[in-house]
């Protein structure tokens, strides 16, 4: 039996079938968690905000345009939840979740290359976590969610010129951080 389309699940949820939203959560829980984890860098906090993101998405489901893909919409909801959280909290924790940063050595891979890749990835994640929340958000939206500059401007409710400026400054800061850590 074929899986129902996201659109059908949204429409069923709007009619009161809570199980249909449960299926949407199942489909997108990893993607939403990943957004939260990249924005926050801490596993438990990311799990909490991923849950909050789905609660907010459920409450705002009436505003969702069923003619557009659900995945990008729910990831944008998660980005907004994380940004709001980052704006409210004290200076961010710079600790990375150690369990998520362990390199996986596949058969045939050279362990040195895998370790070097894992170290570079950890350095990049650490540098991203050092960025101010707005810079972190534009990096997440542009490079991980692959949104256009115009979509980022709309989502963050800032001018297009600010998106470009934030991205430029974020990339410059990341480059400086990564070259200083070498």
N, C-alpha and C positions, 0 to 999 in steps of 0.2 A: 504494500500500500504506500503510495507516494506521500511524502511529508507535506503538510499544508504550508502555503506561502506565508511569509511574514505578514503581508497585508491581510490575509484571511485571519490570522491569529489576532492581529490588532482589532479588526472589526468584531471578532467574537468576544474579545476582552471588553470592548466598549458596550457590548450587549450584556455583560455581566458574567461571562464565563472566565472565572479567575484561573482555571487550569490552563487556558490558552496563554495567559501572560506568563505562567510558570514555564511553558515551553519556550517562550521568547527569552526568558531569563536563562534557561538551560543553554540555548543556542549562543547567547552573547555574554555569558558570565566571564569567560576567559578574556575576551576582548576588552570588556569594561574593567576587569581587574588589572589588565596590563596597562591601560591608560592611567589608572589611579597609581599603580606602582611606579611607573615612569615619572609621574608628577610628584610623588611623595617620597619614594625611595625606602619605604618601610612597609613590610608585609602586613602587619596587623592593622595599621592605619589604612592601608590600601584596601584591605578586605572590608573594613567598616565603611569606607567611603564608596566602595563598589555597591554595597548593599543600599546605602543612602541614595546612590544614583538610580538604582532600579525603583526605589520607593518614589523618588521625584519623577521618574519617567512615567510610572503608573499614574501618578496624580495628574500629570500633564498630557496624558495620552489623547485627550480630546483636542489638543492643539497640534498634534502630529498630522502631517499631510501624508495620507496613505498612498499617494502616487509617487512618493520618494522612498528610497531605501531606508529600512529601519536601522540597520547597523551603524551607519555614520551618525544618524540622529542620536541614538542612545550613547555613542561614544562622545558626542558633543555635550550631552547632558552630564556625563561623567567628568568631562574637562571643566565644565562650569562649577560642578560641585567641588572639585578639587581646588579650583581657583578661589572660590569663596572661602573654603577652609583655610587655604594658605594666607589669604588676606586677614583672617581673624586670628590666626595663631601667632605665638611668639616666634622668634627666629627658628628656622627649620633645623631639625635634627639631620646631621650629616652622615649618620650611620646607614650602611646598606644592609639589607637582610642577607646574612651570610649563607643561608641555605639556598638562596636563589642564585648565588654567584659562583657556585662550584662548577668548574669546567667538566664537561662530559667528554670522555675519551672514547671515540668510536673505533671499532676495529679498523686497522690500517692507517689511522691518523698518527702523525708523529706527535708524541706527547709535548715536546717543546713548542711546536706550533700551536697546539691547542691551548697550552698554558699562556703563551704570549698573546693569543687572541682573547683569552679570558681576562688577562690583566689589562689589555687595552680597552676592552669593553667595560670593565669595572672602573677604570680611570675616566672614561667618558661619562658613565653614569654618575660618578662622584662629581665631576665638573658640572654636569647639568644640574645636579642638586644644589650646587653653589650659586647658581643663577638666581636673580630675583624672580618671584613667581610669574610675572608677566612675560619675561624672557623665556622662562621654562615653558610657559603655555604656548608661545608661538613656535618654539622648537618642536614640541609635542604635536601640535596641529599640522605643521608644515611637513616635518620629516617622518613622523610615525603614522599620522592619519592622512597624510598627503592631500590636505586641503589647499585650495588656491588662496592667494593673498586676499582676494575679495571675500571668500568664504570665512577666512580668519577674521577679517575686519568686521563682518556682520556678526559672527559669533561672539567676539569679544566686545562688540559695540565701541570700536575705536576707528579712527580714520585709516584709510589704506596707507597713507604716508607713515603713520605710527607703526603699522604692521611691518613695513619695510625697514623702518628705523630699528625696531625691536629685534628683528631677525639679524640685521647687520651687526648690531651691538652684541647680541647673544653669540653669534658665530665668532666674532672677534674676541670676546671674552673666553669662549671655549678654546679657541686656538691658543691664546696666551696661556691659559691654565694648563693645557695639555703639553705645551712646549716647556713650561716651567717645571713640570713634574718629571720630565725626562732626565 
